[in-house]
Amino acid sequence: MAYAAIDELAAALRITVTAANTATLQACLDAAAIEIDDALDRTDPLPVDDPLANRVNVLRGVEWFKANDAAFGVLGSSDTGTLTAPRNTMRRHAITLLPHKQLFGIG
């Protein structure tokens, strides 16, 4: 279950929720929520209204949504040229979520 709503993701993307993009927005939030849950390694679920998880869900959801613009890990425009996208963008979000992590065991 996602920690944010599609209207929050749409606001962060500065787009309007439409029938055409609703499924994609939800899929991006769901993918980010799976990553959040994996990074936290908790024995009990995190409340869905947790503000830190909400922010990370929105921020990572934005990255998932924009991933289509970075095919093959490359971003580009006529103003900046070609830029390489970061390889593991979830790692920095996982660090943000450390206060909620419960298990720090080996492998």
N, CA, C and O of each residue as an XYZ file, in Angstrom:
428
protein
N       0.839     -1.177      0.000
C       0.000      0.000      0.000
C       0.892      1.251      0.000
O       1.850      1.333      0.768
N       0.579      2.198     -0.842
C       1.361      3.428     -0.974
C       1.178      4.318      0.254
O       0.153      4.267      0.934
N       2.183      5.122      0.514
C       2.177      6.062      1.638
C       1.763      7.465      1.200
O       1.820      8.407      1.990
N       1.347      7.603     -0.057
C       0.928      8.889     -0.598
C      -0.217      8.649     -1.579
O      -0.435      7.530     -2.043
N      -0.930      9.710     -1.878
C      -2.052      9.644     -2.824
C      -1.618     10.179     -4.185
O      -0.666     10.953     -4.289
N      -2.329      9.756     -5.219
C      -1.939     10.180     -6.567
C      -2.036     11.691     -6.750
O      -1.296     12.259     -7.553
N      -2.929     12.350     -6.027
C      -3.000     13.810     -6.165
C      -1.746     14.473     -5.593
O      -1.342     15.533     -6.072
N      -1.124     13.868     -4.578
C       0.134     14.407     -4.041
C       1.267     14.237     -5.053
O       2.090     15.134     -5.235
N       1.297     13.076     -5.708
C       2.317     12.844     -6.730
C       2.103     13.778     -7.912
O       3.062     14.357     -8.423
N       0.872     13.931     -8.348
C       0.578     14.831     -9.467
C       0.986     16.260     -9.135
O       1.527     16.961     -9.991
N       0.735     16.700     -7.911
C       1.134     18.056     -7.500
C       2.653     18.204     -7.559
O       3.162     19.231     -8.010
N       3.379     17.177     -7.102
C       4.840     17.237     -7.143
C       5.359     17.268     -8.577
O       6.392     17.874     -8.863
N       4.638     16.614     -9.463
C       5.013     16.598    -10.885
C       4.508     17.822    -11.636
O       4.881     18.064    -12.784
N       3.650     18.590    -10.963
C       3.017     19.766    -11.566
C       2.176     19.391    -12.782
O       2.216     20.044    -13.825
N       1.402     18.296    -12.602
C       0.476     17.858    -13.644
C      -0.903     17.670    -13.007
O      -1.043     17.692    -11.785
N      -1.899     17.488    -13.842
C      -3.260     17.237    -13.389
C      -3.552     15.749    -13.484
O      -3.166     15.095    -14.453
N      -4.233     15.214    -12.481
C      -4.664     13.825    -12.532
C      -5.772     13.700    -13.574
O      -6.751     14.446    -13.545
N      -5.610     12.760    -14.485
C      -6.613     12.502    -15.512
C      -6.893     10.999    -15.552
O      -6.180     10.204    -14.940
N      -7.919     10.636    -16.266
C      -8.215      9.217    -16.430
C      -7.060      8.505    -17.138
O      -6.798      7.329    -16.885
N      -6.383      9.220    -18.017
C      -5.296      8.624    -18.793
C      -4.024      8.387    -17.973
O      -3.259      7.475    -18.285
N      -3.786      9.191    -16.930
C      -2.538      9.025    -16.180
C      -2.723      8.448    -14.777
O      -1.738      8.234    -14.072
N      -3.943      8.195    -14.365
C      -4.204      7.701    -13.016
C      -3.494      6.372    -12.744
O      -2.861      6.222    -11.699
N      -3.585      5.432    -13.640
C      -2.958      4.123    -13.429
C      -1.438      4.241    -13.340
O      -0.807      3.575    -12.520
N      -0.863      5.079    -14.174
C       0.590      5.265    -14.151
C       1.031      5.924    -12.851
O       2.018      5.502    -12.249
N       0.314      6.950    -12.411
C       0.645      7.605    -11.148
C       0.572      6.616     -9.989
O       1.461      6.593     -9.138
N      -0.471      5.808     -9.949
C      -0.614      4.826     -8.869
C       0.484      3.771     -8.940
O       1.013      3.361     -7.907
N       0.826      3.336    -10.126
C       1.897      2.343    -10.282
C       3.232      2.883     -9.784
O       4.011      2.148     -9.177
N       3.497      4.151    -10.033
C       4.736      4.774     -9.560
C       4.765      4.847     -8.035
O       5.794      4.575     -7.417
N       3.643      5.212     -7.433
C       3.564      5.244     -5.969
C       3.697      3.844     -5.384
O       4.378      3.660     -4.375
N       3.060      2.862     -6.000
C       3.139      1.491     -5.504
C       4.566      0.948     -5.595
O       5.038      0.284     -4.672
N       5.246      1.228     -6.696
C       6.637      0.780     -6.849
C       7.520      1.418     -5.781
O       8.367      0.752     -5.187
N       7.319      2.704     -5.542
C       8.097      3.392     -4.511
C       7.789      2.839     -3.124
O       8.691      2.716     -2.296
N       6.541      2.507     -2.863
C       6.160      1.950     -1.558
C       6.806      0.581     -1.338
O       7.213      0.265     -0.220
N       6.903     -0.221     -2.377
C       7.576     -1.521     -2.270
C       9.040     -1.304     -1.899
O       9.582     -2.012     -1.051
N       9.672     -0.328     -2.533
C      11.070     -0.027     -2.216
C      11.207      0.466     -0.775
O      12.153      0.097     -0.079
N      10.276      1.286     -0.334
C      10.295      1.794      1.041
C      10.192      0.631      2.021
O      10.988      0.527      2.954
N       9.222     -0.233      1.808
C       9.044     -1.373      2.707
C      10.276     -2.267      2.727
O      10.662     -2.772      3.781
N      10.892     -2.464      1.573
C      12.098     -3.275      1.491
C      13.253     -2.623      2.247
O      13.999     -3.309      2.946
N      13.405     -1.326      2.116
C      14.508     -0.608      2.781
C      14.341     -0.595      4.293
O      15.330     -0.588      5.026
N      13.100     -0.592      4.766
C      12.858     -0.472      6.202
C      13.053     -1.779      6.956
O      13.442     -1.753      8.124
N      12.798     -2.915      6.329
C      13.008     -4.204      6.970
C      12.399     -4.222      8.367
O      13.098     -4.404      9.363
N      11.083     -4.029      8.419
C      10.380     -3.908      9.700
C       9.651     -5.201     10.057
O       9.253     -5.975      9.185
N       9.487     -5.413     11.361
C       8.702     -6.543     11.834
C       7.226     -6.179     11.930
O       6.366     -7.055     11.847
N       6.927     -4.901     12.102
C       5.533     -4.445     12.107
C       5.383     -3.358     11.053
O       6.326     -2.607     10.805
N       4.219     -3.265     10.434
C       4.043     -2.306      9.335
C       4.165     -0.848      9.788
O       3.806     -0.494     10.911
N       4.668     -0.041      8.905
C       4.749      1.399      9.134
C       3.363      1.980      8.912
O       2.692      1.598      7.953
N       2.914      2.888      9.766
C       1.596      3.496      9.538
C       1.549      4.188      8.172
O       2.504      4.857      7.776
N       0.440      4.023      7.460
C       0.334      4.599      6.114
C       0.316      6.124      6.131
O       0.527      6.752      5.094
N       0.068      6.726      7.288
C       0.047      8.192      7.364
C       1.353      8.777      7.902
O       1.385      9.935      8.317
N       2.428      7.987      7.897
C       3.720      8.472      8.372
C       4.239      9.578      7.449
O       4.347      9.363      6.241
N       4.563     10.756      7.993
C       4.966     11.874      7.134
C       6.298     11.660      6.414
O       6.463     12.122      5.285
N       7.240     10.976      7.038
C       8.524     10.729      6.384
C       8.355      9.755      5.216
O       8.895      9.976      4.133
N       7.612      8.693      5.443
C       7.341      7.739      4.367
C       6.552      8.413      3.242
O       6.765      8.118      2.066
N       5.646      9.312      3.607
C       4.872     10.047      2.605
C       5.789     10.850      1.690
O       5.650     10.794      0.469
N       6.721     11.594      2.269
C       7.611     12.428      1.461
C       8.487     11.575      0.556
O       8.661     11.884     -0.623
N       9.041     10.495      1.114
C       9.890      9.622      0.302
C       9.062      8.960     -0.796
O       9.539      8.810     -1.920
N       7.837      8.566     -0.487
C       6.972      7.950     -1.489
C       6.709      8.918     -2.644
O       6.756      8.523     -3.808
N       6.435     10.172     -2.326
C       6.198     11.169     -3.375
C       7.482     11.412     -4.177
O       7.457     11.400     -5.407
N       8.596     11.632     -3.484
C       9.846     11.930     -4.188
C      10.294     10.768     -5.070
O      10.709     10.969     -6.211
N      10.207      9.559     -4.538
C      10.604      8.392     -5.328
C       9.579      8.130     -6.436
O       9.939      7.661     -7.516
N       8.310      8.431     -6.171
C       7.286      8.309     -7.200
C       7.558      9.236     -8.381
O       7.341      8.865     -9.534
N       8.032     10.437     -8.086
C       8.422     11.372     -9.150
C       9.526     10.755     -9.994
O       9.486     10.827    -11.222
N      10.508     10.153     -9.346
C      11.607      9.531    -10.080
C      11.108      8.387    -10.958
O      11.544      8.248    -12.101
N      10.193      7.562    -10.429
C       9.621      6.483    -11.229
C       8.862      7.052    -12.425
O       8.990      6.542    -13.538
N       8.078      8.096    -12.206
C       7.288      8.685    -13.288
C       8.200      9.238    -14.379
O       7.921      9.082    -15.567
N       9.275      9.875    -13.977
C      10.174     10.501    -14.943
C      11.177      9.526    -15.537
O      11.927      9.889    -16.443
N      11.203      8.299    -15.044
C      12.149      7.309    -15.564
C      11.962      7.073    -17.064
O      12.921      6.749    -17.765
N      10.753      7.232    -17.548
C      10.521      7.073    -18.989
C      11.274      8.110    -19.804
O      11.588      7.881    -20.972
N      11.564      9.245    -19.190
C      12.315     10.292    -19.889
C      13.815     10.029    -19.871
O      14.577     10.728    -20.538
N      14.237      9.031    -19.115
C      15.658      8.723    -18.987
C      15.942      7.314    -19.509
O      16.572      6.502    -18.832
N      15.472      7.046    -20.705
C      15.692      5.730    -21.290
C      17.184      5.412    -21.326
O      18.001      6.259    -21.688
N      17.523      4.205    -20.955
C      18.903      3.736    -20.938
C      19.780      4.530    -19.976
O      20.998      4.571    -20.145
N      19.171      5.168    -18.960
C      19.934      5.883    -17.946
C      20.519      7.195    -18.407
O      21.459      7.703    -17.797
N      19.974      7.757    -19.485
C      20.513      9.006    -20.025
C      19.399     10.034    -20.144
O      18.323      9.745    -20.666
N      19.669     11.232    -19.656
C      18.759     12.364    -19.801
C      19.386     13.312    -20.798
O      20.610     13.385    -20.903
N      18.580     14.023    -21.516
C      19.180     14.962    -22.446
C      18.235     16.057    -22.862
O      17.016     15.885    -22.868
N      18.818     17.188    -23.211
C      18.049     18.288    -23.759
C      18.986     19.139    -24.587
O      20.208     19.012    -24.503
N      18.409     19.990    -25.372
C      19.230     20.844    -26.220
C      20.009     21.871    -25.407
O      21.032     22.376    -25.868
N      19.528     22.188    -24.186
C      20.213     23.186    -23.359
C      21.383     22.607    -22.565
O      22.400     23.276    -22.382
N      21.243     21.369    -22.093
C      22.271     20.821    -21.209
C      23.127     19.760    -21.857
O      24.197     19.440    -21.340
N      22.694     19.207    -22.963
C      23.398     18.073    -23.539
C      22.953     16.800    -22.849
O      21.897     16.770    -22.218
N      23.738     15.763    -22.961
C      23.381     14.473    -22.382
C      23.916     14.363    -20.960
O      25.089     14.636    -20.705
N      23.041     13.959    -20.033
C      23.412     13.763    -18.639
C      23.128     12.317    -18.266
O      22.133     11.748    -18.714
N      23.982     11.718    -17.456
C      23.758     10.355    -16.994
C      22.909     10.387    -15.739
O      23.205     11.131    -14.804
N      21.858      9.587    -15.711
C      20.984      9.505    -14.544
C      21.702      8.741    -13.430
O      22.514      7.859    -13.714
N      21.415      9.066    -12.166
C      22.023      8.327    -11.058
C      21.673      6.845    -11.135
O      20.579      6.485    -11.570
N      22.599      5.986    -10.714
C      22.388      4.547    -10.830
C      21.434      4.000     -9.775
O      20.570      3.187    -10.104
N      21.560      4.413     -8.537
C      20.701      3.876     -7.487
C      20.088      5.031     -6.712
O      20.613      5.456     -5.683
N      18.977      5.526     -7.219
C      18.355      6.679     -6.575
C      17.638      6.309     -5.294
O      17.386      7.188     -4.470
N      17.297      5.044     -5.092
C      16.606      4.655     -3.865
C      17.546      4.675     -2.667
O      17.089      4.862     -1.540
N      18.829      4.489     -2.873
C      19.784      4.450     -1.763
C      19.709      5.719     -0.917
O      19.714      5.639      0.312
N      19.640      6.879     -1.552
C      19.584      8.125     -0.776
C      18.265      8.248     -0.014
O      18.226      8.834      1.068
N      17.199      7.704     -0.569
C      15.919      7.715      0.135
C      15.942      6.741      1.313
O      15.350      7.013      2.358
N      16.624      5.609      1.144
C      16.727      4.630      2.226
C      17.456      5.241      3.427
O      17.122      4.946      4.574
N      18.437      6.078      3.163
C      19.139      6.762      4.254
C      18.189      7.698      4.987
O      18.239      7.796      6.213
N      17.331      8.379      4.254
C      16.331      9.259      4.863
C      15.413      8.475      5.790
O      14.983      8.990      6.822
N      15.112      7.237      5.428
C      14.169      6.402      6.181
C      14.802      5.655      7.358
O      14.093      4.946      8.072
N      16.101      5.789      7.581
C      16.769      5.049      8.648
C      16.104      5.153     10.019
O      16.127      4.169     10.759
N      15.515      6.282     10.398
C      14.864      6.322     11.716
C      13.738      5.302     11.879
O      13.366      4.970     13.005
N      13.196      4.806     10.776
C      12.103      3.837     10.843
C      12.560      2.388     10.678
O      11.760      1.465     10.831
N      13.824      2.188     10.371
C      14.323      0.829     10.158
C      14.358      0.086     11.493
O      14.748      0.655     12.513
N      13.950     -1.185     11.484
C      13.926     -1.964     12.722
C      15.001     -3.043     12.768
O      15.610     -3.255     13.817
N      15.242     -3.714     11.679
C      16.189     -4.815     11.675
C      17.459     -4.410     10.938
O      17.398     -3.922      9.810
N      18.586     -4.608     11.563
C      19.869     -4.285     10.957
C      20.751     -5.531     10.886
O      21.974     -5.432     10.975
N      20.139     -6.690     10.729
C      20.867     -7.946     10.734
C      21.686     -8.168      9.482
O      21.616     -7.399      8.524
N      22.453     -9.223      9.511
C      23.297     -9.596      8.370
C      22.476    -10.474      7.438
O      21.812    -11.423      7.855
N      22.550    -10.118      6.157
C      22.029    -10.809      5.055
C      20.800    -11.535      5.080
O      20.406    -12.118      4.071
